[in-house]
Structure formats: structure tokens, C-alpha cells
């Protein structure tokens, strides 16, 4: 079983912190996401490797086991329990040796994915269980992690979505108000268990993509609204698009550039509708005309003269 260097996959050193791991994962996941690389088998393979590396390195306990046992990290508890039962038989594999120090005992992997040394620890009862008989030791399947990309409008309303995970079609409900980076667990949709063990779980992390018109901060939305100079000076009525409707607003005469208006309840809904929705904050950007007709110039000059006399 080939050793996979999760640090190398994410382009990190072994001293990388949690924030570095998260940042590297998100950057690479975007680059190799299947939606952005259709029919690219290599990109899909890299995406799976990136998810696997992130699953291990982002979990402190799994990372600790990986650093110590290398490719056998999933079976660390079994190794340690067996070592304890044999009077500390693992004392020679100290923490200082790390994953590389354990490699010499892991070269005899068969089709089951376990080393001969591991089978030796559990004796014939384990070996017999590989063929479907005997008690043996059951192991829960590996958890899976996946990223689901959503537009801001997708995250605004509840909707159904079908995902393809390990060849299985999964129908999920994406609830309104879901946050960027929010993770949910779907029990039993990870890798199959070993030797009759339960399957792992699936962890879905939602990535809400930036929107060209709205900026989201928590449950509030922010939007810039251009208005012309004449409306800003004289006042008037404008129509503003929100995420779910159109709203008519009255602009007060003498509105300054950068003035703000709050539309209560027109922001983002609370997750699953549990709580009050946020607000929409509008910022007026007054547009100064760049080209004037001769008549317009004359009128502005007249206004300037009036202002001087005043």
C-alpha cells in the first residue's frame, strides 16, 4: 500500500497550522473541483486526494495518528490496544520516529489493505474474518468530506439538490440561510466499514460564492446603488432590486454621495427560518456627468454664478 503524503498534496510543511491547512484546501478544491473540470479524470483524482488530505489534517486526532503511523493511521487504536495487551509491545515505535519510522512494518499489505504485522497481532481469528467468517475486529468506514458550491441566491431559499457520492445518489435539502463554510453530517454515507463494521459518515461543507451585486455579512446584505446627479440634487423615485423582489424608494433632495438607507427585513433569512431575517443596506453612489452639452454647461455656469452671489 503506497504511502500518501497528505502534506505534500496540500503543499504544506508538517508544522502547518489549522488556518494554513484550511486556506490551502479551499484554494486547491476550487482549482480542481469537478464542476470546473468536466471530463478531466486527472482533476477528479486530484480533487479526491485533496479532500482526503484535508479530512485527515484538519482533524487534530486523525492528524496525530497519521503523523505517528503513516498509512496505517486508521488502525492506530487497534495497534495501540494490541501493543498494550502484549505488555507494551509498541514501545520501540516512539513518537519521535513518526510515520516514516513505522513504514518498515507495513510493506506486507494484501488485498484487504492491512499489513501482515497487523494480522499477526490478532492471530487466526482475524485472518479467518477476512473471508467472511469468525469474529475478528470490526472497523467503522472512513468518513468522507465534500464541498458543495452555492450561489448567493441558492443559499437564500430552501431547495432540493442531488449529489453523486461514491456512485450513490444522495438527495439533500439545502436550507435557506446556510452560511459559507457551514458543515452538515449525513450519517452512513461514508466509506463501507471493514469486517462488518458500520459505514463512515459524509460531511458536506457549503461554499457560498461571491455575488456581483450583493455583499453578505452574517445575515445582512449590502449593495451599492448608482443615482444620477439630478436625482441626488432634486430628489426623485428609483426602483431597487432585492434578492426576492423590486422595491420603490424615494430619494430625498440633496442626497449626498455615500448616503446609506436601510431596508428592514430585506437581508438574508435566518438558517432554517429560525430567527429574524437580516436587513439590506444600500449605499448611494452619485454619478457625475462626464460629458455635457453646451446648454448644460451654460446652465451649470449660471448656477455657479448664483452660488457665488449668494
Residue, then its C-alpha position, 0 to 999 in steps of 0.5 A: x500500500x503506497x504511502x500518501x503524503x497528505x502534506x505534500x498534496x496540500x503543499x504544506x510543511x508538517x508544522x502547518x497550522x489549522x488556518x494554513x491547512x484550511x486556506x490551502x484546501x479551499x484554494x486547491x478544491x476550487x482549482x480542481x473541483x469537478x464542476x470546473x473540470x468536466x471530463x478531466x479524470x486527472x482533476x477528479x483524482x486530484x480533487x479526491x486526494x485533496x479532500x482526503x488530505x484535508x479530512x485527515x489534517x484538519x482533524x487534530x486526532x486523525x492528524x496525530x495518528x497519521x503523523x505517528x503511523x503513516x498509512x496505517x493511521x486508521x488502525x492506530x487504536x487497534x495497534x495501540x490496544x494490541x501493543x498494550x495487551x502484549x505488555x507494551x509491545x509498541x514501545x520501540x515505535x516512539x513518537x519521535x520516529x513518526x510515520x516514516x519510522x513505522x513504514x518498515x512494518x507495513x510493506x506486507x499489505x494484501x488485498x484487504x489493505x492491512x499489513x501482515x504485522x497487523x494480522x499477526x497481532x490478532x492471530x487466526x481469528x482475524x485472518x479467518x474474518x477476512x473471508x467472511x467468517x469468525x469474529x475478528x475486529x470490526x472497523x467503522x468506514x472512513x468518513x468522507x468530506x465534500x464541498x458543495x458550491x452555492x450561489x448567493x441566491x441558492x443559499x437564500x431559499x430552501x431547495x432540493x439538490x442531488x449529489x453523486x457520492x461514491x456512485x450513490x445518489x444522495x438527495x439533500x435539502x439545502x436550507x435557506x440561510x446556510x452560511x459559507x463554510x457551514x458543515x452538515x453530517x449525513x450519517x452512513x454515507x461514508x466509506x463501507x466499514x471493514x469486517x462488518x463494521x458500520x459505514x463512515x459518515x459524509x460531511x458536506x461543507x457549503x461554499x457560498x460564492x461571491x455575488x456581483x451585486x450583493x455583499x453578505x455579512x452574517x445575515x445582512x446584505x449590502x449593495x451599492x446603488x448608482x443615482x444620477x446627479x439630478x436625482x441626488x440634487x432634486x430628489x426623485x423615485x428609483x426602483x431597487x432590486x432585492x434578492x426576492x423582489x423590486x422595491x420603490x424608494x424615494x430619494x430625498x433632495x440633496x442626497x449626498x454621495x455615500x448616503x446609506x438607507x436601510x431596508x428592514x427585513x430585506x437581508x438574508x433569512x435566518x438558517x432554517x427560518x429560525x430567527x429574524x431575517x437580516x436587513x439590506x443596506x444600500x449605499x448611494x453612489x452619485x454619478x457625475x456627468x462626464x460629458x455635457x452639452x453646451x446648454x448644460x454647461x451654460x446652465x451649470x455656469x449660471x448656477x455657479x454664478x448664483x452660488x457665488x452671489x449668494 
